[in-house]
Amino acid sequence: MLRTIFFGTPEFALPSLERVAAEHEVLAVITQPDRPKGRGCRLTPPPVKELSLRLGLPVLQMENVNTDEAFRAIAAYRPDVIVVVAFGQLLRQRLLTLPPKGCINVHASLLPELRGAAPIHRAIIEGRTVTGVTTIFMDAGMDTGDIILQKSLGIGPDETAGELHDRLKVLGAELLGETLALVAQGKVAPIPQDSSRATYAPLLTRDIERINWQEPAQNVHNLVRGLNPWPGAYSGHKGRILKIWRTKLGDQRQDSLVPGRITAITGSGFVVETGAGTLEILEVQPECRHTMSAREYASGYCLNPGEILL
């Protein structure tokens, strides 16, 4: 059994925390401070804090884990190992070298591919059909440490980032359990990453959210999937923002297309032409309204073939 400190913040980290708490001694859980959330901007605790309290684990919320005060508080626990899962802060060298058995990170990609903060979104946006999780010994770089274990996972053709997230968080916990067992037994054989194969998954920016109908239908479909459930891909219709949450690939003809043109109203929604092929829109959210079926939108907003989404 290892003496561990667990660093994590969002929902992705919850299965991993449960696994570590079930199999090892969790000395403390380090997470981010409560943040304002929702329309009322009420202070809301991070999911890892809520779970830690339910499990009876000590919780420390730190705005910056790299201050002298934070380091002293963490070092006082004398952990064998530090586990980091979607924490949201970079750890500096003195923290990385504090535990004798190292700092272990669970990353939601098959490193060295998709290093960075948004590997789940980017995997889908890029149209990948396979991704996975990796455990590494952390170093000072961004997801550059030596690989301990990896497991791959197929991505469904219509799978969203939210759906993939939920499968990867479970797989990540399984891999972390196997990793810590090896560390406890002293049987780890880490493998350096081949940085010549590295690709990157930077944070999402606002400019990626707007749909470019000049792109092929497959690319638009991937963007919609990759930004569901957050932040959402959008287009413009009648001067207002229309978020598009679910789509389905239509025919892939490439002649006589007008990107953004609505060509048909269907039983499920409506069909839009792209730069290559058509896309059936299934679920949308008009500006300042709730999410609805695209069929409901077409009926309520008197959508007609020939109208253009911008």
C-alpha positions, 0 to 999 in steps of 0.5 A, spaced: 500 500 500 502 506 497 502 513 501 499 517 496 497 525 495 491 525 490 491 532 485 485 532 481 479 537 480 473 535 475 469 529 474 474 526 469 478 525 476 473 521 480 473 514 478 481 515 479 480 518 486 475 512 488 480 507 485 486 510 489 482 510 495 480 503 495 487 500 494 492 505 497 492 510 503 490 517 501 494 522 505 490 528 502 487 530 496 489 537 493 484 540 488 482 547 486 478 553 490 471 553 489 469 557 483 463 561 481 458 557 477 451 558 473 447 564 472 447 566 480 455 565 480 454 561 486 461 558 489 461 551 487 466 546 490 469 542 484 467 535 483 473 532 487 472 536 493 465 533 494 467 526 493 473 527 497 468 529 503 464 523 502 470 519 502 472 522 509 479 524 506 482 531 508 482 536 502 486 542 501 484 547 496 490 551 493 490 557 488 497 555 486 501 549 489 507 552 487 508 557 493 513 556 499 507 555 503 503 550 499 510 546 498 511 546 506 504 543 507 504 538 501 511 536 504 509 535 511 505 529 509 511 525 506 508 521 501 511 515 497 507 518 490 503 523 488 498 522 483 495 527 478 489 527 474 486 533 471 488 537 476 489 544 472 495 546 474 503 545 472 507 542 478 514 545 478 520 541 479 521 541 487 514 538 487 515 533 482 521 530 486 518 530 492 515 523 493 521 518 492 516 513 488 515 519 483 509 523 480 504 519 476 499 523 471 493 520 467 493 523 461 487 522 456 490 520 450 496 515 447 502 519 448 506 522 445 500 524 441 495 529 443 499 532 448 496 538 452 489 540 455 484 538 450 486 531 448 478 528 448 475 534 444 481 534 439 481 527 438 474 527 435 475 534 432 481 531 428 476 525 426 481 520 430 478 513 430 482 511 436 485 514 442 486 512 449 489 513 456 496 513 458 500 513 465 506 517 465 512 519 470 511 527 470 517 531 468 517 539 467 514 538 460 507 538 458 505 531 458 512 529 456 514 524 461 516 517 461 510 512 459 508 507 464 502 504 461 497 505 455 490 502 453 487 504 447 479 505 445 476 506 439 471 512 438 465 511 435 463 515 428 457 519 432 460 519 439 461 526 442 466 528 447 462 528 453 460 520 451 468 519 450 470 523 456 465 518 460 468 512 457 476 514 458 475 516 465 473 509 467 479 506 463 483 511 466 482 509 473 483 502 471 490 503 468 492 508 474 490 502 479 494 497 474 500 502 474 500 503 482 500 496 483 507 496 479 510 502 482 508 498 489 511 492 487 517 496 484 516 493 477 515 499 473 519 499 466 518 506 464 519 508 456 521 515 454 516 518 449 518 519 442 518 526 441 518 526 433 511 523 433 508 528 438 502 532 436 498 537 440 491 538 443 491 546 446 486 549 450 479 550 445 479 557 443 472 561 441 474 561 434 474 554 433 466 554 435 463 557 429 462 552 423 465 553 417 460 550 412 465 551 406 468 545 410 466 537 408 460 534 411 465 530 415 469 535 418 463 539 420 460 533 423 467 532 427 467 539 430 459 538 432 461 532 436 468 534 439 464 540 442 458 537 445 457 538 451 461 544 451 462 549 449 458 547 443 459 549 435 454 554 432 452 557 426 448 563 424 440 563 422 436 570 421 441 574 425 442 570 431 446 564 434 444 557 433 448 552 436 448 545 433 449 539 438 447 533 434 448 531 426 448 525 422 452 525 415 448 525 409 450 523 402 457 525 400 456 528 393 460 534 391 456 537 385 452 543 385 453 544 393 451 551 396 455 551 403 450 552 408 444 552 404 438 548 407 435 543 402 430 539 405 426 538 412 426 531 414 422 527 419 428 528 424 430 535 422 433 538 416 439 537 411 444 542 410 449 542 404 457 543 406 463 544 401 463 536 400 457 532 402 450 534 406 449 534 413 442 532 417 441 537 423 438 533 429 439 537 435 439 545 436 439 550 441 437 557 439 440 563 442 437 564 449 433 558 448 433 551 451 436 545 447 430 542 442 430 537 436 432 540 429 425 538 427 422 542 432 426 548 431 424 547 423 417 547 425 417 553 430 421 557 426 418 556 419 424 553 416 424 553 409 429 549 403 433 555 400 435 558 407 442 559 408 446 558 415 452 563 415 
